[in-house]
Amino acid sequence: MNGVAKRYEFGEKERHSLTVDWSLISKRLRVELYGALVSEEWHLSPRASRFELDVGSSEHHHVEVLAGGFHPTEVIVDGKKIPPAA
């Protein structure tokens, strides 16, 4: 990872770990779930990019990742913005 990687954790009974790495220099958005790569894309547009996925087996969540351009990275789980893990 060569950008600013942030880790997000969510879920009550079933914990999930998502890492988002957005590189302003290379314009690359990399998303990992439990340490496994789920998406790696390059975005040349100055607008933010959106990546969506559903996670969980016993506890389902809809996750949206917004990153790119000059937009700060945001992770939205089930319609609520969550902060990066400490």
Beta strands, then each sheet from edge to edge (+ up, - down):
strand 1: 4-10
strand 2: 16-23
strand 3: 28-33
strand 4: 36-42
strand 5: 49-55
strand 6: 61-68
strand 7: 71-77
strand 8: 80-82
sheet 1: 1+ 2- 3+ 4-
sheet 2: 5+ 6- 7+ 8-
end
